[in-house]
Amino acid sequence: QVQLVESGGGLVQAGGSLRLSCAASGSIFSFRFSINAMAWFRQAPGKEREFVAAIRSGGPTYYTDSVKGRFTISRDNGKNTVYLQMNSLKPEDTAAYYCAASYAWYSSYQSRRSYNYWGQGTQVTVSS
């Protein structure tokens, strides 16, 4: 089992920045070699949970078009942690942000079904 705990959400004005963190723990032999896929999803009220960004164990990153150039996903294998640096935030970025993990990497990495473990979510609110 893997436990994921997100932190770093909050209220920020449009144009501001936030950094989300997701700390992994549990039955992880090696975060670097066992958890091949880490991702961030978000869910706004009344909307489906959507893919934001993903990172493979070797480092390649992937983003949804609406956040490219503004958000950066990274991982610190020594700390078993994944980060999402969010710059130039917009009101439409307001949502609950969820961290997700999978032992395997799937070509369908943008699908929620590709991840086995989820955090409890952290709220990001961007005011205009």
C-alpha positions as CSV (number, residue, x, y, z in Angstrom):
1,Q,0.0,0.0,0.0
2,V,1.0,3.6,-0.7
3,Q,-0.2,6.6,1.2
4,L,-0.1,10.0,-0.4
5,V,-0.5,13.3,1.5
6,E,-0.8,16.6,-0.4
7,S,0.0,20.0,1.0
8,G,0.6,23.5,-0.2
9,G,-2.9,24.6,-1.3
10,G,-4.4,27.9,-0.5
11,L,-5.9,31.2,-1.7
12,V,-3.9,33.3,-4.1
13,Q,-4.6,36.2,-6.4
14,A,-4.6,35.8,-10.2
15,G,-1.0,35.9,-11.5
16,G,0.4,34.5,-8.2
17,S,2.2,31.2,-7.5
18,L,1.8,28.2,-5.3
19,R,3.8,25.0,-4.9
20,L,2.0,21.8,-4.1
21,S,3.7,18.8,-2.5
22,C,2.8,15.2,-2.4
23,A,4.6,13.0,0.1
24,A,4.5,9.2,-0.5
25,S,4.9,6.6,2.3
26,G,4.0,3.0,3.0
27,S,5.1,-0.2,1.5
28,I,7.4,1.4,-0.9
29,F,10.6,-0.6,-1.6
30,S,12.1,2.2,-3.5
31,F,10.2,5.3,-4.5
32,R,12.5,5.9,-7.4
33,F,12.3,2.4,-8.9
34,S,8.9,1.3,-7.7
35,I,6.7,4.2,-8.3
36,N,7.0,4.7,-12.1
37,A,4.2,7.2,-12.5
38,M,3.2,10.2,-10.3
39,A,0.6,12.7,-11.4
40,W,-1.6,15.6,-10.4
41,F,-5.3,15.8,-11.2
42,R,-7.8,18.5,-10.3
43,Q,-11.5,18.7,-9.9
44,A,-13.6,21.9,-9.9
45,P,-17.1,21.9,-8.4
46,G,-19.5,20.2,-10.7
47,K,-16.8,19.0,-13.1
48,E,-15.0,15.8,-13.8
49,R,-11.6,15.2,-12.3
50,E,-9.1,16.1,-15.0
51,F,-5.4,15.4,-15.7
52,V,-3.0,18.2,-15.0
53,A,0.6,16.8,-15.1
54,A,2.5,13.5,-14.8
55,I,6.1,12.5,-14.3
56,R,7.8,9.2,-14.9
57,S,10.5,7.7,-12.7
58,G,13.1,8.6,-15.2
59,G,12.0,12.2,-15.4
60,P,10.0,12.8,-18.5
61,T,7.1,15.1,-17.8
62,Y,3.7,15.6,-19.4
63,Y,1.1,18.4,-19.1
64,T,-2.4,19.2,-20.2
65,D,-2.4,22.0,-22.7
66,S,-4.0,24.6,-20.4
67,V,-1.1,24.5,-17.9
68,K,1.9,24.2,-20.3
69,G,4.4,26.9,-19.7
70,R,2.9,27.8,-16.3
71,F,3.1,24.6,-14.2
72,T,6.1,22.4,-13.5
73,I,6.0,18.9,-12.1
74,S,9.1,17.5,-10.4
75,R,10.0,14.7,-8.1
76,D,12.6,14.3,-5.3
77,N,13.3,10.6,-5.0
78,G,15.3,11.1,-1.8
79,K,12.3,12.6,-0.1
80,N,9.7,10.4,-1.8
81,T,7.9,13.6,-2.8
82,V,6.4,15.1,-6.0
83,Y,5.9,18.8,-6.5
84,L,3.7,20.9,-8.7
85,Q,5.0,24.4,-9.1
86,M,2.1,26.6,-10.3
87,N,2.9,30.1,-11.7
88,S,0.7,32.7,-13.4
89,L,-2.3,31.2,-11.8
90,K,-5.7,32.0,-13.3
91,P,-9.2,31.8,-11.7
92,E,-10.0,28.8,-13.9
93,D,-7.2,26.9,-12.1
94,T,-9.4,26.9,-9.0
95,A,-10.0,23.3,-8.0
96,A,-9.2,20.6,-5.5
97,Y,-5.8,19.1,-6.6
98,Y,-5.2,15.4,-6.1
99,C,-1.9,13.5,-6.2
100,A,-1.9,10.1,-7.8
101,A,0.6,7.2,-8.1
102,S,1.1,4.0,-9.9
103,Y,3.7,1.3,-9.9
104,A,3.4,1.1,-13.7
105,W,3.5,3.6,-16.4
106,Y,0.7,3.4,-18.9
107,S,0.3,5.2,-22.3
108,S,-3.1,6.2,-20.9
109,Y,-1.4,8.3,-18.2
110,Q,-4.0,11.0,-18.5
111,S,-6.7,8.6,-17.4
112,R,-7.7,8.3,-13.7
113,R,-7.9,4.6,-14.2
114,S,-4.1,4.4,-14.7
115,Y,-3.4,5.2,-11.1
116,N,-3.8,2.9,-8.1
117,Y,-3.3,5.4,-5.2
118,W,-4.7,8.8,-4.5
119,G,-4.2,11.5,-1.9
120,Q,-7.1,13.3,-0.1
121,G,-6.7,16.5,-2.1
122,T,-5.7,20.1,-1.4
123,Q,-7.8,23.1,-2.3
124,V,-6.4,25.8,-4.6
125,T,-8.5,29.0,-5.0
126,V,-7.4,31.7,-7.4
127,S,-9.2,35.1,-7.0
128,S,-9.6,37.5,-9.8
